[in-house]
Amino acid sequence: MGNDTKEFFEKFKNDLAKMKEQIPDTVNGFAGLFHKVMKDGALSVREKELVALGIGVAKCCVPCIRGHVENCLDAGATKEQILEAASVAVMMGGGPAYTYIPVVMDTLEALQS
């Protein structure tokens, strides 16, 4: 895994543990919403993760991008599907979103190597 990506996931895991300790209601509330929304329904988990990734790119949110690239892969999305979802986000988000495609690519590379 690439150093930046590996460091991100390690730091995020530690940060989440601190958050659970210090603001458990916030963590539990968000986790509950996440788990209720991000399950199979009219859209599959894979489709929902691709949507979430696209929003992360359009909002220029590196933690969202990294987490949802991982979730997309876990849900069975291909590299091509992930990059296409990110490309749709660029079409919607313009130049600022465009500059975050390398984060998607770096995370994919790190998680697939």
Summary of the structure (lengths in Angstrom):
residues: 113
radius of gyration: 14.2
end to end distance: 6.3
largest distance: 39.5
contacts: 331
relative contact order: 0.15
helix: 82%
strand: 0%
